[in-house]
């Protein structure tokens, strides 16, 4: 019953909010805090391999990173352990309820290098020129103002900083996710390049998701 409720909440949040003016991609709605159990479902480890994804990014100790759309902290605590006590994680979300769960999660894990940040639909509220890496895990496709968000994210990155998107592969019809919650590599490039990003690498080591790594262009 609990799993069914999560699925229904996801479906409700997936109502289109508009479409991207460059790619024509329909925006997916934001998943509400009531669907937080979906983020920690037991099968997520096998479906997404989050630790492998972060290992592939080779995030150094002492790095300053941000997760946008952090939810209840499923990825943020892993980032916090990787950057260590000399590093920092800004965990952003637009829902106070999610951030409360995230703070509770970090307290339980005794992690003190995570700062919860309440953002808005068009501004993640991150410090300027401060971040080595910004990561969005199954989140970018939900933005209702992607162009504004990308401009703000760009301002937060250091000159050599990386923006990383994990998105379910729209090129693969066997990936069992609603179409508006998937993206192609071509869509990502078309949407990010006009906002001052260049594709650095595409990693296809995960079962269902692209790892799309972008860097700022001059």
C-alpha positions in Angstrom: 0.0 0.0 0.0 2.8 2.4 0.9 4.6 1.7 -2.4 1.4 2.3 -4.3 1.0 5.6 -2.6 4.5 6.6 -3.6 3.9 5.7 -7.2 0.6 7.7 -7.3 2.4 10.7 -5.8 5.1 10.5 -8.4 2.5 10.3 -11.1 0.6 13.3 -9.7 3.9 15.3 -9.6 4.7 14.4 -13.2 2.0 16.7 -14.7 3.6 18.8 -17.4 4.3 22.4 -16.3 5.3 23.7 -19.7 8.0 22.9 -22.3 11.5 24.0 -23.0 11.8 26.7 -25.7 14.9 25.1 -27.3 14.3 21.4 -27.1 10.6 21.3 -26.9 10.9 18.9 -23.9 7.9 18.8 -21.6 8.8 19.7 -18.0 7.9 17.2 -15.3 6.3 18.4 -12.0 8.2 18.4 -8.7 7.6 15.3 -6.5 6.1 16.4 -3.2 7.4 15.5 0.2 4.7 12.9 0.5 6.6 10.8 -2.0 9.9 10.9 0.0 9.8 7.1 0.7 10.3 6.7 -3.1 13.8 8.2 -2.7 14.9 5.6 -0.2 13.2 2.6 -1.7 15.3 -0.6 -1.2 15.6 -1.3 -4.9 17.1 2.1 -5.6 20.6 0.8 -4.9 20.4 -1.8 -7.7 18.5 0.4 -10.1 20.7 3.5 -9.8 24.0 2.4 -8.1 24.5 5.8 -6.4 27.8 4.9 -4.9 29.2 3.9 -8.3 28.0 7.1 -9.8 29.8 9.2 -7.2 32.9 7.0 -7.4 33.1 7.7 -11.1 33.1 11.5 -10.4 36.2 11.2 -8.3 35.2 13.9 -5.9 38.3 14.9 -3.8 38.4 15.3 0.0 38.0 18.9 1.0 35.8 19.8 -2.1 32.9 22.2 -1.8 29.9 20.7 -3.6 26.1 21.2 -3.9 23.2 18.9 -4.5 20.2 20.6 -6.0 16.9 18.8 -5.3 18.5 17.0 -2.4 15.2 15.8 -1.0 15.7 13.8 2.2 19.4 13.5 1.7 19.9 10.1 0.0 22.8 11.5 -2.1 23.8 14.3 0.2 25.1 12.1 3.0 27.2 10.1 0.5 28.6 13.4 -0.8 29.4 14.5 2.8 31.3 11.3 3.5 33.3 11.7 0.3 34.4 15.4 0.8 35.1 14.7 4.5 35.2 17.1 7.4 37.3 19.6 5.6 34.8 19.8 2.7 31.3 21.0 2.6 27.9 20.1 1.0 25.2 22.5 0.3 22.0 20.5 0.1 19.3 22.5 -1.7 15.6 21.9 -2.0 12.5 24.0 -2.6 10.4 22.1 0.0 10.9 22.9 3.7 9.4 19.5 4.5 12.1 17.7 2.5 14.8 19.8 4.2 13.5 18.9 7.6 13.9 15.2 6.7 17.4 15.9 5.3 18.5 17.6 8.6 17.2 14.7 10.6 19.0 12.3 8.3 22.3 14.2 8.8 21.9 14.3 12.5 21.3 10.6 12.7 24.5 10.0 10.7 26.4 12.6 12.8 27.4 14.5 9.7 28.2 18.2 10.4 29.5 19.3 7.0 26.1 19.6 5.3 24.2 22.9 5.1 20.5 22.7 4.1 19.5 25.5 1.7 16.0 26.5 0.9 15.9 27.6 -2.8 13.2 28.7 -5.1 12.0 27.5 -8.5 14.4 29.9 -10.3 17.3 30.3 -7.9 19.1 27.6 -5.8 20.5 30.3 -3.5 24.0 29.0 -3.6 27.2 31.0 -2.9 28.9 32.6 -5.9 32.1 31.2 -7.4 32.4 28.7 -4.6 31.5 25.3 -5.8 33.8 22.6 -7.3 30.8 20.5 -8.3 27.0 20.8 -8.5 25.0 17.6 -8.9 21.4 17.0 -9.8 20.2 13.4 -9.5 16.9 12.8 -11.4 16.1 16.5 -10.8 16.9 18.7 -13.8 13.9 17.5 -15.8 11.6 18.8 -13.1 12.7 22.4 -13.4 10.0 24.8 -14.4 12.5 27.5 -15.0 15.6 25.6 -16.3 17.2 28.5 -18.0 17.2 30.7 -15.0 18.3 27.9 -12.8 21.2 27.1 -15.1 22.4 30.7 -15.0 22.3 30.8 -11.2 24.2 27.5 -11.0 26.8 28.8 -13.4 27.4 31.8 -11.1 27.9 29.4 -8.2 30.6 27.3 -9.9 34.3 28.0 -9.8 36.0 28.5 -13.1 36.9 24.8 -13.3 33.8 23.6 -11.6 31.6 20.8 -12.9 27.8 20.5 -13.3 26.7 16.9 -13.3 23.2 15.7 -14.3 22.0 12.1 -13.7 19.0 11.5 -15.9 17.2 8.3 -16.9 18.0 7.5 -20.6 15.2 8.5 -22.9 16.9 6.8 -25.7 16.1 3.4 -24.0 12.4 2.5 -24.2 13.0 -0.4 -21.7 13.8 2.0 -18.8 10.6 1.9 -16.8 10.2 5.6 -16.1 7.5 8.0 -17.3 8.7 9.8 -20.5 8.8 13.3 -18.9 11.2 11.9 -16.3 13.8 10.9 -18.9 16.2 12.8 -21.1 18.4 12.2 -24.1 22.0 13.3 -24.3 21.0 15.5 -27.3 18.3 17.3 -25.2 20.7 18.0 -22.4 23.3 19.5 -24.8 20.7 21.5 -26.6 19.4 23.0 -23.4 22.7 23.6 -21.5 25.0 24.8 -24.2 23.2 28.1 -24.8 23.5 28.8 -21.0 27.3 28.7 -21.0 28.0 25.1 -20.5 30.0 22.6 -22.6 29.7 18.9 -22.5 32.8 17.4 -20.9 32.0 13.7 -20.7 29.1 11.3 -20.9 29.4 8.2 -18.7 27.1 5.2 -19.4 28.2 2.9 -16.5 24.9 3.0 -14.7 22.1 0.6 -15.3 19.5 3.2 -16.4 20.9 6.7 -16.2 23.3 8.9 -18.1 26.0 10.7 -16.1 26.3 14.0 -18.0 29.3 16.2 -17.0 29.4 19.8 -18.1 31.9 22.6 -17.5 31.6 26.3 -17.9 32.5 27.7 -21.3 34.3 31.1 -21.5 
